[in-house]
């Protein structure tokens, strides 16, 4: 009978190290944002050291789409297929790992008013 390989459990020290690396990468992205005039994203550092950038609901639908496209292009992320959820919100999602960086996900949820010409806020997302 073959002996099962033992795996080392992930420790808090591992998680802290991953998060510190993500924060260093985020600092570089924020410098890019400032230097190149990129649209602002709301950033989250995950417990596993990933980064999630969310397009905030400011500006027009075109502004949100441009913000999503700017960041996903800059970071070389792969876009997932767009879909509209059951509430009529367009969900955009892209993910990837830029060279020598931590994994990044960028998302945008875009809704319009009943006429389809005005942006409405995502009730699941409140800016701080």
ABEGO torsion letter per residue (X at the ends): XBBBBBBBBBBAAAAAAAAAAAAAAAAAAAAAAAAAGBBBBBBBBBAAGBBBBBBBBBEBAAAAAAAAAAAAAAAGBBBBBBBBBAAGBBBBBBBEBBBGBBBBBBBBBBBBBAAGABBBBBAABBBX
